[in-house]
């Protein structure tokens, strides 16, 4: 398949993101809220078990929540 044929085939099937633009703010805010709660729980109990049960979910929620909030307000990364 040539590049031109691939380009023409892609034009009939436009890209649609997994999360719509109008839902990114709500998802980002929710993830940042979850990150805030889990980081608070992590700070109350510092043990190896709390790293797995609170620290890792807090870090993941903060990372994805920050990216969703950045995209929701119009700064694309």
PQR file with spaces between the fields and no chain letter, atoms N, CA, C, O and H, PARSE charges and radii, in Angstrom:
ATOM       1  N    UNK     1       0.845   -1.176    0.000 -0.4000 1.5000
ATOM       2  CA   UNK     1       0.000    0.000    0.000 -0.0000 2.0000
ATOM       3  C    UNK     1       0.891    1.240    0.000  0.5500 1.7000
ATOM       4  O    UNK     1       1.795    1.366    0.826 -0.5500 1.4000
ATOM       5  N    UNK     2       0.633    2.133   -0.912 -0.4000 1.5000
ATOM       6  CA   UNK     2       1.432    3.356   -0.985 -0.0000 2.0000
ATOM       7  C    UNK     2       0.961    4.356    0.075  0.5500 1.7000
ATOM       8  O    UNK     2      -0.118    4.215    0.651 -0.5500 1.4000
ATOM       9  H    UNK     2      -0.102    2.032   -1.583  0.4000 1.0000
ATOM      10  N    UNK     3       1.772    5.333    0.308 -0.4000 1.5000
ATOM      11  CA   UNK     3       1.448    6.351    1.302 -0.0000 2.0000
ATOM      12  C    UNK     3       0.204    7.136    0.898  0.5500 1.7000
ATOM      13  O    UNK     3      -0.597    7.508    1.756 -0.5500 1.4000
ATOM      14  H    UNK     3       2.648    5.447   -0.159  0.4000 1.0000
ATOM      15  N    UNK     4       0.037    7.388   -0.381 -0.4000 1.5000
ATOM      16  CA   UNK     4      -1.133    8.115   -0.852 -0.0000 2.0000
ATOM      17  C    UNK     4      -2.408    7.301   -0.626  0.5500 1.7000
ATOM      18  O    UNK     4      -3.430    7.856   -0.222 -0.5500 1.4000
ATOM      19  H    UNK     4       0.688    7.086   -1.077  0.4000 1.0000
ATOM      20  N    UNK     5      -2.359    6.007   -0.879 -0.4000 1.5000
ATOM      21  CA   UNK     5      -3.525    5.156   -0.635 -0.0000 2.0000
ATOM      22  C    UNK     5      -3.850    5.095    0.855  0.5500 1.7000
ATOM      23  O    UNK     5      -5.017    5.116    1.246 -0.5500 1.4000
ATOM      24  H    UNK     5      -1.529    5.556   -1.208  0.4000 1.0000
ATOM      25  N    UNK     6      -2.821    5.021    1.671 -0.4000 1.5000
ATOM      26  CA   UNK     6      -3.032    5.019    3.120 -0.0000 2.0000
ATOM      27  C    UNK     6      -3.666    6.321    3.580  0.5500 1.7000
ATOM      28  O    UNK     6      -4.552    6.310    4.435 -0.5500 1.4000
ATOM      29  H    UNK     6      -1.873    5.003    1.354  0.4000 1.0000
ATOM      30  N    UNK     7      -3.224    7.445    3.022 -0.4000 1.5000
ATOM      31  CA   UNK     7      -3.785    8.756    3.352 -0.0000 2.0000
ATOM      32  C    UNK     7      -5.254    8.832    2.962  0.5500 1.7000
ATOM      33  O    UNK     7      -6.071    9.331    3.735 -0.5500 1.4000
ATOM      34  H    UNK     7      -2.505    7.454    2.327  0.4000 1.0000
ATOM      35  N    UNK     8      -5.594    8.356    1.800 -0.4000 1.5000
ATOM      36  CA   UNK     8      -6.983    8.368    1.336 -0.0000 2.0000
ATOM      37  C    UNK     8      -7.858    7.432    2.176  0.5500 1.7000
ATOM      38  O    UNK     8      -9.012    7.756    2.457 -0.5500 1.4000
ATOM      39  H    UNK     8      -4.930    7.951    1.171  0.4000 1.0000
ATOM      40  N    UNK     9      -7.333    6.302    2.569 -0.4000 1.5000
ATOM      41  CA   UNK     9      -8.095    5.372    3.406 -0.0000 2.0000
ATOM      42  C    UNK     9      -8.335    5.955    4.793  0.5500 1.7000
ATOM      43  O    UNK     9      -9.393    5.739    5.384 -0.5500 1.4000
ATOM      44  H    UNK     9      -6.396    6.039    2.341  0.4000 1.0000
ATOM      45  N    UNK    10      -7.364    6.687    5.311 -0.4000 1.5000
ATOM      46  CA   UNK    10      -7.512    7.290    6.635 -0.0000 2.0000
ATOM      47  C    UNK    10      -8.504    8.442    6.624  0.5500 1.7000
ATOM      48  O    UNK    10      -9.107    8.733    7.657 -0.5500 1.4000
ATOM      49  H    UNK    10      -6.505    6.863    4.831  0.4000 1.0000
ATOM      50  N    UNK    11      -8.691    9.100    5.501 -0.4000 1.5000
ATOM      51  CA   UNK    11      -9.609   10.234    5.460 -0.0000 2.0000
ATOM      52  C    UNK    11     -11.062    9.800    5.605  0.5500 1.7000
ATOM      53  O    UNK    11     -11.903   10.601    6.014 -0.5500 1.4000
ATOM      54  H    UNK    11      -8.201    8.863    4.662  0.4000 1.0000
ATOM      55  N    UNK    12     -11.370    8.562    5.280 -0.4000 1.5000
ATOM      56  CA   UNK    12     -12.753    8.081    5.438 -0.0000 2.0000
ATOM      57  C    UNK    12     -13.036    7.633    6.858  0.5500 1.7000
ATOM      58  O    UNK    12     -14.198    7.457    7.224 -0.5500 1.4000
ATOM      59  H    UNK    12     -10.687    7.912    4.948  0.4000 1.0000
ATOM      60  N    UNK    13     -11.998    7.443    7.669 -0.4000 1.5000
ATOM      61  CA   UNK    13     -12.162    6.990    9.043 -0.0000 2.0000
ATOM      62  C    UNK    13     -11.442    7.965    9.969  0.5500 1.7000
ATOM      63  O    UNK    13     -10.298    7.714   10.348 -0.5500 1.4000
ATOM      64  H    UNK    13     -11.055    7.586    7.371  0.4000 1.0000
ATOM      65  N    UNK    14     -12.091    9.079   10.346 -0.4000 1.5000
ATOM      66  CA   UNK    14     -11.397   10.081   11.157 -0.0000 2.0000
ATOM      67  C    UNK    14     -11.119    9.569   12.573  0.5500 1.7000
ATOM      68  O    UNK    14     -11.801    8.678   13.078 -0.5500 1.4000
ATOM      69  H    UNK    14     -13.020    9.283   10.039  0.4000 1.0000
ATOM      70  N    UNK    15     -10.107   10.155   13.188 -0.4000 1.5000
ATOM      71  CA   UNK    15      -9.717    9.782   14.547 -0.0000 2.0000
ATOM      72  C    UNK    15     -10.738   10.317   15.539  0.5500 1.7000
ATOM      73  O    UNK    15     -11.148   11.475   15.462 -0.5500 1.4000
ATOM      74  H    UNK    15      -9.552   10.879   12.777  0.4000 1.0000
ATOM      75  N    UNK    16     -11.139    9.468   16.465 -0.4000 1.5000
ATOM      76  CA   UNK    16     -11.977    9.918   17.571 -0.0000 2.0000
ATOM      77  C    UNK    16     -11.303    9.487   18.868  0.5500 1.7000
ATOM      78  O    UNK    16     -11.027    8.301   19.048 -0.5500 1.4000
ATOM      79  H    UNK    16     -10.806    8.527   16.527  0.4000 1.0000
ATOM      80  N    UNK    17     -11.032   10.423   19.774 -0.4000 1.5000
ATOM      81  CA   UNK    17     -10.305   10.091   20.997 -0.0000 2.0000
ATOM      82  C    UNK    17     -11.148    9.214   21.915  0.5500 1.7000
ATOM      83  O    UNK    17     -12.376    9.242   21.834 -0.5500 1.4000
ATOM      84  H    UNK    17     -11.256   11.386   19.627  0.4000 1.0000
ATOM      85  N    UNK    18     -10.509    8.436   22.786 -0.4000 1.5000
ATOM      86  CA   UNK    18     -11.262    7.572   23.698 -0.0000 2.0000
ATOM      87  C    UNK    18     -12.099    8.359   24.707  0.5500 1.7000
ATOM      88  O    UNK    18     -13.120    7.865   25.185 -0.5500 1.4000
ATOM      89  H    UNK    18      -9.512    8.414   22.851  0.4000 1.0000
ATOM      90  N    UNK    19     -11.671    9.579   25.031 -0.4000 1.5000
ATOM      91  CA   UNK    19     -12.431   10.445   25.946 -0.0000 2.0000
ATOM      92  C    UNK    19     -12.757   11.721   25.192  0.5500 1.7000
ATOM      93  O    UNK    19     -11.861   12.383   24.667 -0.5500 1.4000
ATOM      94  H    UNK    19     -10.842    9.981   24.642  0.4000 1.0000
ATOM      95  N    UNK    20     -14.044   12.072   25.134 -0.4000 1.5000
ATOM      96  CA   UNK    20     -14.454   13.271   24.402 -0.0000 2.0000
ATOM      97  C    UNK    20     -13.911   14.520   25.075  0.5500 1.7000
ATOM      98  O    UNK    20     -13.627   14.523   26.272 -0.5500 1.4000
ATOM      99  H    UNK    20     -14.772   11.534   25.560  0.4000 1.0000
ATOM     100  N    UNK    21     -13.771   15.572   24.297 -0.4000 1.5000
ATOM     101  CA   UNK    21     -13.205   16.829   24.789 -0.0000 2.0000
ATOM     102  C    UNK    21     -14.019   17.413   25.945  0.5500 1.7000
ATOM     103  O    UNK    21     -13.435   17.962   26.878 -0.5500 1.4000
ATOM     104  H    UNK    21     -14.002   15.570   23.324  0.4000 1.0000
ATOM     105  N    UNK    22     -15.333   17.311   25.910 -0.4000 1.5000
ATOM     106  CA   UNK    22     -16.155   17.905   26.964 -0.0000 2.0000
ATOM     107  C    UNK    22     -16.144   17.090   28.260  0.5500 1.7000
ATOM     108  O    UNK    22     -16.638   17.579   29.276 -0.5500 1.4000
ATOM     109  H    UNK    22     -15.808   16.865   25.152  0.4000 1.0000
ATOM     110  N    UNK    23     -15.608   15.887   28.265 -0.4000 1.5000
ATOM     111  CA   UNK    23     -15.532   15.061   29.464 -0.0000 2.0000
ATOM     112  C    UNK    23     -14.151   15.095   30.114  0.5500 1.7000
ATOM     113  O    UNK    23     -13.987   14.586   31.223 -0.5500 1.4000
ATOM     114  H    UNK    23     -15.206   15.490   27.439  0.4000 1.0000
ATOM     115  N    UNK    24     -13.164   15.679   29.455 -0.4000 1.5000
ATOM     116  CA   UNK    24     -11.804   15.658   29.979 -0.0000 2.0000
ATOM     117  C    UNK    24     -11.668   16.427   31.289  0.5500 1.7000
ATOM     118  O    UNK    24     -10.920   16.006   32.171 -0.5500 1.4000
ATOM     119  H    UNK    24     -13.298   16.092   28.555  0.4000 1.0000
ATOM     120  N    UNK    25     -12.375   17.538   31.431 -0.4000 1.5000
ATOM     121  CA   UNK    25     -12.268   18.313   32.669 -0.0000 2.0000
ATOM     122  C    UNK    25     -12.804   17.527   33.851  0.5500 1.7000
ATOM     123  O    UNK    25     -12.173   17.495   34.907 -0.5500 1.4000
ATOM     124  H    UNK    25     -12.983   17.879   30.714  0.4000 1.0000
ATOM     125  N    UNK    26     -13.965   16.888   33.692 -0.4000 1.5000
ATOM     126  CA   UNK    26     -14.561   16.123   34.788 -0.0000 2.0000
ATOM     127  C    UNK    26     -13.681   14.934   35.172  0.5500 1.7000
ATOM     128  O    UNK    26     -13.492   14.658   36.357 -0.5500 1.4000
ATOM     129  H    UNK    26     -14.478   16.913   32.834  0.4000 1.0000
ATOM     130  N    UNK    27     -13.150   14.243   34.189 -0.4000 1.5000
ATOM     131  CA   UNK    27     -12.287   13.093   34.475 -0.0000 2.0000
ATOM     132  C    UNK    27     -10.991   13.553   35.134  0.5500 1.7000
ATOM     133  O    UNK    27     -10.534   12.933   36.094 -0.5500 1.4000
ATOM     134  H    UNK    27     -13.302   14.467   33.226  0.4000 1.0000
ATOM     135  N    UNK    28     -10.401   14.622   34.636 -0.4000 1.5000
ATOM     136  CA   UNK    28      -9.179   15.151   35.234 -0.0000 2.0000
ATOM     137  C    UNK    28      -9.388   15.623   36.657  0.5500 1.7000
ATOM     138  O    UNK    28      -8.558   15.359   37.526 -0.5500 1.4000
ATOM     139  H    UNK    28     -10.772   15.126   33.856  0.4000 1.0000
ATOM     140  N    UNK    29     -10.481   16.313   36.904 -0.4000 1.5000
ATOM     141  CA   UNK    29     -10.784   16.781   38.258 -0.0000 2.0000
ATOM     142  C    UNK    29     -11.013   15.611   39.192  0.5500 1.7000
ATOM     143  O    UNK    29     -10.537   15.619   40.327 -0.5500 1.4000
ATOM     144  H    UNK    29     -11.155   16.527   36.198  0.4000 1.0000
ATOM     145  N    UNK    30     -11.740   14.601   38.725 -0.4000 1.5000
ATOM     146  CA   UNK    30     -11.984   13.416   39.542 -0.0000 2.0000
ATOM     147  C    UNK    30     -10.699   12.673   39.878  0.5500 1.7000
ATOM     148  O    UNK    30     -10.506   12.238   41.013 -0.5500 1.4000
ATOM     149  H    UNK    30     -12.127   14.594   37.802  0.4000 1.0000
ATOM     150  N    UNK    31      -9.828   12.529   38.899 -0.4000 1.5000
ATOM     151  CA   UNK    31      -8.556   11.851   39.147 -0.0000 2.0000
ATOM     152  C    UNK    31      -7.673   12.642   40.105  0.5500 1.7000
ATOM     153  O    UNK    31      -7.001   12.048   40.949 -0.5500 1.4000
ATOM     154  H    UNK    31      -9.985   12.882   37.977  0.4000 1.0000
ATOM     155  N    UNK    32      -7.661   13.963   39.994 -0.4000 1.5000
ATOM     156  CA   UNK    32      -6.873   14.771   40.932 -0.0000 2.0000
ATOM     157  C    UNK    32      -7.453   14.726   42.338  0.5500 1.7000
ATOM     158  O    UNK    32      -6.707   14.766   43.317 -0.5500 1.4000
ATOM     159  H    UNK    32      -8.207   14.446   39.309  0.4000 1.0000
ATOM     160  N    UNK    33      -8.762   14.646   42.447 -0.4000 1.5000
ATOM     161  CA   UNK    33      -9.391   14.510   43.765 -0.0000 2.0000
ATOM     162  C    UNK    33      -9.041   13.164   44.393  0.5500 1.7000
ATOM     163  O    UNK    33      -8.736   13.086   45.583 -0.5500 1.4000
ATOM     164  H    UNK    33      -9.367   14.613   41.652  0.4000 1.0000
ATOM     165  N    UNK    34      -9.088   12.113   43.591 -0.4000 1.5000
ATOM     166  CA   UNK    34      -8.704   10.782   44.077 -0.0000 2.0000
ATOM     167  C    UNK    34      -7.231   10.782   44.492  0.5500 1.7000
ATOM     168  O    UNK    34      -6.875   10.186   45.509 -0.5500 1.4000
ATOM     169  H    UNK    34      -9.336   12.176   42.624  0.4000 1.0000
ATOM     170  N    UNK    35      -6.383   11.440   43.720 -0.4000 1.5000
ATOM     171  CA   UNK    35      -4.958   11.521   44.057 -0.0000 2.0000
ATOM     172  C    UNK    35      -4.746   12.251   45.376  0.5500 1.7000
ATOM     173  O    UNK    35      -3.892   11.861   46.173 -0.5500 1.4000
ATOM     174  H    UNK    35      -6.672   11.924   42.894  0.4000 1.0000
ATOM     175  N    UNK    36      -5.516   13.305   45.611 -0.4000 1.5000
ATOM     176  CA   UNK    36      -5.395   14.052   46.861 -0.0000 2.0000
ATOM     177  C    UNK    36      -5.784   13.178   48.054  0.5500 1.7000
ATOM     178  O    UNK    36      -5.105   13.195   49.082 -0.5500 1.4000
ATOM     179  H    UNK    36      -6.209   13.622   44.965  0.4000 1.0000
ATOM     180  N    UNK    37      -6.861   12.423   47.925 -0.4000 1.5000
ATOM     181  CA   UNK    37      -7.313   11.548   49.013 -0.0000 2.0000
ATOM     182  C    UNK    37      -6.291   10.441   49.271  0.5500 1.7000
ATOM     183  O    UNK    37      -5.927   10.188   50.420 -0.5500 1.4000
ATOM     184  H    UNK    37      -7.412   12.409   47.090  0.4000 1.0000
ATOM     185  N    UNK    38      -5.829    9.787   48.214 -0.4000 1.5000
ATOM     186  CA   UNK    38      -4.866    8.697   48.388 -0.0000 2.0000
ATOM     187  C    UNK    38      -3.521    9.190   48.914  0.5500 1.7000
ATOM     188  O    UNK    38      -2.865    8.483   49.679 -0.5500 1.4000
ATOM     189  H    UNK    38      -6.125    9.992   47.281  0.4000 1.0000
ATOM     190  N    UNK    39      -3.105   10.378   48.521 -0.4000 1.5000
ATOM     191  CA   UNK    39      -1.843   10.892   49.055 -0.0000 2.0000
ATOM     192  C    UNK    39      -1.992   11.246   50.532  0.5500 1.7000
ATOM     193  O    UNK    39      -1.035   11.115   51.294 -0.5500 1.4000
ATOM     194  H    UNK    39      -3.638   10.952   47.899  0.4000 1.0000
ATOM     195  N    UNK    40      -3.166   11.686   50.943 -0.4000 1.5000
ATOM     196  CA   UNK    40      -3.417   11.914   52.361 -0.0000 2.0000
ATOM     197  C    UNK    40      -3.386   10.623   53.151  0.5500 1.7000
ATOM     198  O    UNK    40      -2.823   10.577   54.244 -0.5500 1.4000
ATOM     199  H    UNK    40      -3.943   11.792   50.324  0.4000 1.0000
ATOM     200  N    UNK    41      -3.987    9.568   52.608 -0.4000 1.5000
ATOM     201  CA   UNK    41      -3.931    8.267   53.270 -0.0000 2.0000
ATOM     202  C    UNK    41      -2.506    7.740   53.334  0.5500 1.7000
ATOM     203  O    UNK    41      -2.106    7.133   54.327 -0.5500 1.4000
ATOM     204  H    UNK    41      -4.444    9.605   51.719  0.4000 1.0000
ATOM     205  N    UNK    42      -1.752    7.969   52.283 -0.4000 1.5000
ATOM     206  CA   UNK    42      -0.359    7.523   52.260 -0.0000 2.0000
ATOM     207  C    UNK    42       0.466    8.245   53.313  0.5500 1.7000
ATOM     208  O    UNK    42       1.334    7.637   53.939 -0.5500 1.4000
ATOM     209  H    UNK    42      -2.077    8.461   51.476  0.4000 1.0000
ATOM     210  N    UNK    43       0.214    9.518   53.517 -0.4000 1.5000
ATOM     211  CA   UNK    43       1.003   10.282   54.484 -0.0000 2.0000
ATOM     212  C    UNK    43       0.672    9.893   55.923  0.5500 1.7000
ATOM     213  O    UNK    43       1.484   10.117   56.821 -0.5500 1.4000
ATOM     214  H    UNK    43      -0.491   10.013   53.008  0.4000 1.0000
ATOM     215  N    UNK    44      -0.505    9.315   56.156 -0.4000 1.5000
ATOM     216  CA   UNK    44      -0.871    8.909   57.506 -0.0000 2.0000
ATOM     217  C    UNK    44      -0.236    7.588   57.919  0.5500 1.7000
ATOM     218  O    UNK    44      -0.026    7.352   59.109 -0.5500 1.4000
ATOM     219  H    UNK    44      -1.164    9.133   55.426  0.4000 1.0000
ATOM     220  N    UNK    45       0.073    6.728   56.958 -0.4000 1.5000
ATOM     221  CA   UNK    45       0.603    5.410   57.262 -0.0000 2.0000
ATOM     222  C    UNK    45       1.780    5.122   56.338  0.5500 1.7000
ATOM     223  O    UNK    45       1.583    4.725   55.190 -0.5500 1.4000
ATOM     224  H    UNK    45      -0.097    6.920   55.992  0.4000 1.0000
ATOM     225  N    UNK    46       2.979    5.315   56.822 -0.4000 1.5000
ATOM     226  CA   UNK    46       4.166    5.118   55.998 -0.0000 2.0000
ATOM     227  C    UNK    46       4.719    3.712   56.224  0.5500 1.7000
ATOM     228  O    UNK    46       5.456    3.468   57.179 -0.5500 1.4000
ATOM     229  H    UNK    46       3.139    5.638   57.755  0.4000 1.0000
ATOM     230  N    UNK    47       4.359    2.814   55.352 -0.4000 1.5000
ATOM     231  CA   UNK    47       4.885    1.455   55.378 -0.0000 2.0000
ATOM     232  C    UNK    47       4.957    0.950   53.943  0.5500 1.7000
ATOM     233  O    UNK    47       4.467    1.604   53.023 -0.5500 1.4000
ATOM     234  H    UNK    47       3.760    3.012   54.576  0.4000 1.0000
ATOM     235  N    UNK    48       5.570   -0.218   53.756 -0.4000 1.5000
ATOM     236  CA   UNK    48       5.665   -0.771   52.408 -0.0000 2.0000
ATOM     237  C    UNK    48       4.284   -1.109   51.864  0.5500 1.7000
ATOM     238  O    UNK    48       4.023   -0.943   50.672 -0.5500 1.4000
ATOM     239  H    UNK    48       5.968   -0.749   54.504  0.4000 1.0000
ATOM     240  N    UNK    49       3.409   -1.577   52.729 -0.4000 1.5000
ATOM     241  CA   UNK    49       2.051   -1.904   52.301 -0.0000 2.0000
ATOM     242  C    UNK    49       1.313   -0.656   51.817  0.5500 1.7000
ATOM     243  O    UNK    49       0.547   -0.723   50.856 -0.5500 1.4000
ATOM     244  H    UNK    49       3.621   -1.711   53.697  0.4000 1.0000
ATOM     245  N    UNK    50       1.537    0.467   52.469 -0.4000 1.5000
ATOM     246  CA   UNK    50       0.856    1.686   52.055 -0.0000 2.0000
ATOM     247  C    UNK    50       1.414    2.238   50.744  0.5500 1.7000
ATOM     248  O    UNK    50       0.722    2.970   50.036 -0.5500 1.4000
ATOM     249  H    UNK    50       2.159    0.522   53.250  0.4000 1.0000
ATOM     250  N    UNK    51       2.658    1.892   50.418 -0.4000 1.5000
ATOM     251  CA   UNK    51       3.210    2.313   49.122 -0.0000 2.0000
ATOM     252  C    UNK    51       2.410    1.658   48.003  0.5500 1.7000
ATOM     253  O    UNK    51       2.062    2.304   47.014 -0.5500 1.4000
ATOM     254  H    UNK    51       3.220    1.298   50.993  0.4000 1.0000
ATOM     255  N    UNK    52       2.124    0.375   48.166 -0.4000 1.5000
ATOM     256  CA   UNK    52       1.379   -0.360   47.149 -0.0000 2.0000
ATOM     257  C    UNK    52      -0.094    0.029   47.151  0.5500 1.7000
ATOM     258  O    UNK    52      -0.688    0.209   46.088 -0.5500 1.4000
ATOM     259  H    UNK    52       2.407   -0.150   48.969  0.4000 1.0000
ATOM     260  N    UNK    53      -0.685    0.159   48.330 -0.4000 1.5000
ATOM     261  CA   UNK    53      -2.132    0.386   48.404 -0.0000 2.0000
ATOM     262  C    UNK    53      -2.540    1.851   48.255  0.5500 1.7000
ATOM     263  O    UNK    53      -3.659    2.128   47.824 -0.5500 1.4000
ATOM     264  H    UNK    53      -0.203    0.013   49.193  0.4000 1.0000
ATOM     265  N    UNK    54      -1.663    2.793   48.600 -0.4000 1.5000
ATOM     266  CA   UNK    54      -2.029    4.209   48.522 -0.0000 2.0000
ATOM     267  C    UNK    54      -1.083    5.036   47.647  0.5500 1.7000
ATOM     268  O    UNK    54      -1.528    5.903   46.895 -0.5500 1.4000
ATOM     269  H    UNK    54      -0.754    2.568   48.950  0.4000 1.0000
ATOM     270  N    UNK    55       0.195    4.772   47.745 -0.4000 1.5000
ATOM     271  CA   UNK    55       1.168    5.587   47.024 -0.0000 2.0000
ATOM     272  C    UNK    55       1.115    5.411   45.522  0.5500 1.7000
ATOM     273  O    UNK    55       1.133    6.391   44.778 -0.5500 1.4000
ATOM     274  H    UNK    55       0.557    4.069   48.357  0.4000 1.0000
ATOM     275  N    UNK    56       1.051    4.183   45.075 -0.4000 1.5000
ATOM     276  CA   UNK    56       1.013    3.919   43.635 -0.0000 2.0000
ATOM     277  C    UNK    56      -0.272    4.437   42.984  0.5500 1.7000
ATOM     278  O    UNK    56      -0.194    5.085   41.941 -0.5500 1.4000
ATOM     279  H    UNK    56       1.037    3.386   45.679  0.4000 1.0000
ATOM     280  N    UNK    57      -1.465    4.174   43.565 -0.4000 1.5000
ATOM     281  CA   UNK    57      -2.675    4.754   42.965 -0.0000 2.0000
ATOM     282  C    UNK    57      -2.679    6.284   42.984  0.5500 1.7000
ATOM     283  O    UNK    57      -3.188    6.914   42.057 -0.5500 1.4000
ATOM     284  H    UNK    57      -1.529    3.647   44.413  0.4000 1.0000
ATOM     285  N    UNK    58      -2.114    6.880   44.035 -0.4000 1.5000
ATOM     286  CA   UNK    58      -2.050    8.343   44.098 -0.0000 2.0000
ATOM     287  C    UNK    58      -1.165    8.889   42.999  0.5500 1.7000
ATOM     288  O    UNK    58      -1.510    9.884   42.362 -0.5500 1.4000
ATOM     289  H    UNK    58      -1.700    6.368   44.787  0.4000 1.0000
ATOM     290  N    UNK    59      -0.028    8.253   42.767 -0.4000 1.5000
ATOM     291  CA   UNK    59       0.886    8.723   41.723 -0.0000 2.0000
ATOM     292  C    UNK    59       0.267    8.575   40.340  0.5500 1.7000
ATOM     293  O    UNK    59       0.373    9.482   39.515 -0.5500 1.4000
ATOM     294  H    UNK    59       0.253    7.445   43.284  0.4000 1.0000
ATOM     295  N    UNK    60      -0.376    7.444   40.079 -0.4000 1.5000
ATOM     296  CA   UNK    60      -1.016    7.232   38.781 -0.0000 2.0000
ATOM     297  C    UNK    60      -2.178    8.194   38.559  0.5500 1.7000
ATOM     298  O    UNK    60      -2.325    8.760   37.476 -0.5500 1.4000
ATOM     299  H    UNK    60      -0.462    6.708   40.750  0.4000 1.0000
ATOM     300  N    UNK    61      -3.003    8.375   39.588 -0.4000 1.5000
ATOM     301  CA   UNK    61      -4.141    9.284   39.462 -0.0000 2.0000
ATOM     302  C    UNK    61      -3.664   10.717   39.255  0.5500 1.7000
ATOM     303  O    UNK    61      -4.255   11.458   38.469 -0.5500 1.4000
ATOM     304  H    UNK    61      -2.884    7.915   40.468  0.4000 1.0000
ATOM     305  N    UNK    62      -2.607   11.112   39.948 -0.4000 1.5000
ATOM     306  CA   UNK    62      -2.097   12.464   39.767 -0.0000 2.0000
ATOM     307  C    UNK    62      -1.511   12.649   38.370  0.5500 1.7000
ATOM     308  O    UNK    62      -1.734   13.680   37.737 -0.5500 1.4000
ATOM     309  H    UNK    62      -2.126   10.510   40.586  0.4000 1.0000
ATOM     310  N    UNK    63      -0.772   11.668   37.891 -0.4000 1.5000
ATOM     311  CA   UNK    63      -0.172   11.773   36.564 -0.0000 2.0000
ATOM     312  C    UNK    63      -1.205   11.887   35.465  0.5500 1.7000
ATOM     313  O    UNK    63      -1.141   12.798   34.639 -0.5500 1.4000
ATOM     314  H    UNK    63      -0.591   10.830   38.406  0.4000 1.0000
ATOM     315  N    UNK    64      -2.160   10.966   35.448 -0.4000 1.5000
ATOM     316  CA   UNK    64      -3.190   11.005   34.412 -0.0000 2.0000
ATOM     317  C    UNK    64      -4.135   12.183   34.608  0.5500 1.7000
ATOM     318  O    UNK    64      -4.576   12.786   33.630 -0.5500 1.4000
ATOM     319  H    UNK    64      -2.211   10.226   36.119  0.4000 1.0000
ATOM     320  N    UNK    65      -4.453   12.519   35.854 -0.4000 1.5000
ATOM     321  CA   UNK    65      -5.321   13.658   36.117 -0.0000 2.0000
ATOM     322  C    UNK    65      -4.706   14.965   35.672  0.5500 1.7000
ATOM     323  O    UNK    65      -5.399   15.832   35.139 -0.5500 1.4000
ATOM     324  H    UNK    65      -4.095   12.029   36.649  0.4000 1.0000
ATOM     325  N    UNK    66      -3.401   15.116   35.885 -0.4000 1.5000
ATOM     326  CA   UNK    66      -2.724   16.340   35.454 -0.0000 2.0000
ATOM     327  C    UNK    66      -2.737   16.466   33.934  0.5500 1.7000
ATOM     328  O    UNK    66      -2.954   17.555   33.404 -0.5500 1.4000
ATOM     329  H    UNK    66      -2.838   14.411   36.318  0.4000 1.0000
ATOM     330  N    UNK    67      -2.507   15.366   33.236 -0.4000 1.5000
ATOM     331  CA   UNK    67      -2.525   15.417   31.769 -0.0000 2.0000
ATOM     332  C    UNK    67      -3.920   15.731   31.257  0.5500 1.7000
ATOM     333  O    UNK    67      -4.076   16.528   30.332 -0.5500 1.4000
ATOM     334  H    UNK    67      -2.330   14.481   33.667  0.4000 1.0000
ATOM     335  N    UNK    68      -4.948   15.105   31.854 -0.4000 1.5000
ATOM     336  CA   UNK    68      -6.321   15.396   31.423 -0.0000 2.0000
ATOM     337  C    UNK    68      -6.694   16.847   31.700  0.5500 1.7000
ATOM     338  O    UNK    68      -7.368   17.473   30.882 -0.5500 1.4000
ATOM     339  H    UNK    68      -4.821   14.457   32.605  0.4000 1.0000
ATOM     340  N    UNK    69      -6.270   17.393   32.838 -0.4000 1.5000
ATOM     341  CA   UNK    69      -6.596   18.788   33.131 -0.0000 2.0000
ATOM     342  C    UNK    69      -5.844   19.736   32.194  0.5500 1.7000
ATOM     343  O    UNK    69      -6.397   20.751   31.770 -0.5500 1.4000
ATOM     344  H    UNK    69      -5.723   16.884   33.502  0.4000 1.0000
ATOM     345  N    UNK    70      -4.608   19.418   31.874 -0.4000 1.5000
ATOM     346  CA   UNK    70      -3.859   20.251   30.927 -0.0000 2.0000
ATOM     347  C    UNK    70      -4.536   20.252   29.582  0.5500 1.7000
ATOM     348  O    UNK    70      -4.670   21.302   28.954 -0.5500 1.4000
ATOM     349  H    UNK    70      -4.159   18.594   32.218  0.4000 1.0000
ATOM     350  N    UNK    71      -4.973   19.074   29.121 -0.4000 1.5000
ATOM     351  CA   UNK    71      -5.660   18.985   27.832 -0.0000 2.0000
ATOM     352  C    UNK    71      -7.036   19.648   27.888  0.5500 1.7000
ATOM     353  O    UNK    71      -7.484   20.217   26.893 -0.5500 1.4000
ATOM     354  H    UNK    71      -4.865   18.221   29.631  0.4000 1.0000
ATOM     355  N    UNK    72      -7.708   19.581   29.034 -0.4000 1.5000
ATOM     356  CA   UNK    72      -9.057   20.146   29.142 -0.0000 2.0000
ATOM     357  C    UNK    72      -9.053   21.665   29.043  0.5500 1.7000
ATOM     358  O    UNK    72     -10.003   22.261   28.534 -0.5500 1.4000
ATOM     359  H    UNK    72      -7.344   19.119   29.842  0.4000 1.0000
ATOM     360  N    UNK    73      -7.988   22.291   29.529 -0.4000 1.5000
ATOM     361  CA   UNK    73      -7.945   23.751   29.495 -0.0000 2.0000
ATOM     362  C    UNK    73      -7.304   24.280   28.215  0.5500 1.7000
ATOM     363  O    UNK    73      -7.205   25.493   28.032 -0.5500 1.4000
ATOM     364  H    UNK    73      -7.217   21.808   29.943  0.4000 1.0000
ATOM     365  N    UNK    74      -6.869   23.388   27.331 -0.4000 1.5000
ATOM     366  CA   UNK    74      -6.417   23.829   26.027 -0.0000 2.0000
ATOM     367  C    UNK    74      -4.931   23.849   25.801  0.5500 1.7000
ATOM     368  O    UNK    74      -4.482   24.319   24.755 -0.5500 1.4000
ATOM     369  H    UNK    74      -6.950   22.402   27.480  0.4000 1.0000
ATOM     370  N    UNK    75      -4.143   23.355   26.743 -0.4000 1.5000
ATOM     371  CA   UNK    75      -2.699   23.279   26.561 -0.0000 2.0000
ATOM     372  C    UNK    75      -2.398   21.835   26.174  0.5500 1.7000
ATOM     373  O    UNK    75      -2.495   20.934   27.007 -0.5500 1.4000
ATOM     374  H    UNK    75      -4.508   22.973   27.592  0.4000 1.0000
ATOM     375  N    UNK    76      -2.037   21.618   24.927 -0.4000 1.5000
ATOM     376  CA   UNK    76      -1.832   20.252   24.459 -0.0000 2.0000
ATOM     377  C    UNK    76      -0.378   19.841   24.621  0.5500 1.7000
ATOM     378  O    UNK    76       0.540   20.577   24.261 -0.5500 1.4000
ATOM     379  H    UNK    76      -1.958   22.350   24.251  0.4000 1.0000
ATOM     380  N    UNK    77      -0.191   18.649   25.171 -0.4000 1.5000
ATOM     381  CA   UNK    77       1.165   18.120   25.393 -0.0000 2.0000
ATOM     382  C    UNK    77       1.453   17.007   24.424  0.5500 1.7000
ATOM     383  O    UNK    77       2.541   16.433   24.450 -0.5500 1.4000
ATOM     384  H    UNK    77      -0.937   18.051   25.464  0.4000 1.0000
